[in-house]
Amino acid sequence: MGFADYPFTSRYQTIDGHRLHYIDEGQGPTLLFLHGNPTSSYLWRNVIKPLRDRYRCVAPDLIGFGRSDKPELDYRFLTHYHYIREFVAALDLKDVTLVLHDWGGPIGFRLAQQEPRRVARLCFMETFPFTFDWEEFPLAARPLFFAFRRQRLSYWLLQRHNLFVDLVLRLSTFRPLPRSVMAAYRAPFPDARSRYPIRVFPGELPINDRDTEAHRAIEEIERGLAGMPQPMLLLHFHPGAVLGRSRVAWLAQRLPDLEVVDGGRGLHYVPEDRPERIAEALEDWLRRRLPEPVRGALPAARVAAEDDRFGGALTWTFADTEHGGMVAAWSSHGLVMLSFAEDVDDGRAQLARRFPKASLEAADQGAIANLLAAPAATPLHLVGTPFQRAVWRALLEIPPGQTRHYGELAHALRSQARAVGSAVGSNRIALLVPCHRVVPRAGGLGGYHWGVARKKALLAAEGVKEP
């Protein structure tokens, strides 16, 4: 296939009476590619080609871009977000990895923050989930974008003369774009009217000289970065245009589970400059981040998402054990919960809080004794976020009588100790997923959901002296 080829089947989804064009290629874990200005799904063609054999690659054209309809809309940031959110809902996309560039970044980060049950991971490059000022804007581009943000000049430069495609796009790659590629980018914008969506985006940039709805929305995204649970991959290119070294460091301080990978030489439209590198880095990261089946569990275990979304049938029981009162619950795929409880009522209340949509049916009262007698034979159904499941699988590798530090697990998972600690604390399968074997590097036992005294007793029973 040639560099300009777009060998994909066009599909359309109607949102609010208007058609969004998209491609949906391959099978496997879902990757959702979001583009920015003035591109389309065409931007991602050479990234998708090597990935579609192992992944489901979905790439929409924003409303007003590519082959999507161009109705009479304001084309502001929140309008684009609305259409993408409805598109994701219409296709019922779940456990999604977002791949983001340019304006696709703020759209995708907002989606991840507002729809965390759909978005499991993010990969982003040359984008801005934050506000900034003119001092941070690339020096060479400041006069041009200053003009793009002026009412009369923007019409003349962007709608009449199509400078965003013919100048900004063309000068923002190291690789000279062939005439066939430029023709593909020009095709959706044959006249001044069709270029209005291009013209709107520069005025929406979250620069500190305007208090706009878009600026406030992206400020909200920025404030929410530190609380995002999804693992993320940032591809950093040199010299880049949007994400310089200082901003990469700024993001690394705020995002709890961020891995930064050097993408090599690139300007702004890096999927044109380095598509092979993007595909390679993304696949390597996904290979380490995507959940795998656990202890013989059926494939459904790896696609189970947030706890409160699990609405299947559960069998459950309570029993007094040598460790104290315990409640256990099973789905059709395996054990989903084994928790210490004061009594039957406390156990049922814990189940109701953790799985509010599940239907509960009583199980044999001897079931807990049976699973404790043969824990290795018990299939597990880990219900949690993909990162939580990755941490819990790491706990399964800690042998009895040994402990691990949070930092050791974080290093192995290419994450941070804080994120690992949060995932360890969310585990609700006691004993079999041995979160009691994780302790602080600084000494002491650290926390435990069911109490430090119980953690001490469990470690002592395994021959571990208090750290």
Secondary structure, DSSP 8 states (H G I E B T S, - for coil): --TT------EEEEETTEEEEEEEE-SSSEEEEE--TT--GGGGHHHHTTTTTTSEEEEE--TTSTTS---S----HHHHHHHHHHHHHHHT--SEEEEEEETHHHHHHHHHHH-TTTEEEEEEEEE-SS-B-TTTS-GGGHHHHHHHTSHHHHIIIIIIS-HIIIIIIHHT-SS---HHHHHHHHTT--STGGGHHHHHHHHHS-BTT---HHHHHHHHHHHHGGG--S-EEEEEEEE-SS--HHHHHHHHHH-TTEEEEEEEEE-S-HHHH-HHHHHHHHHHHHHHHS----TT--THHHH---GGG--SEEEEEEEEETTEEEEEEEETTEEEEEEE-SSHHHHHHHHHHH-TT-EEEE--TTHHHHHHHSGGG--B---S-HHHHHHHHHHHTS-TT--EEHHHHHHHHTS-HHHHHHHHHT--BTTTS-GGGEE-TTSS----TT-HHHHHHHHHHTT----
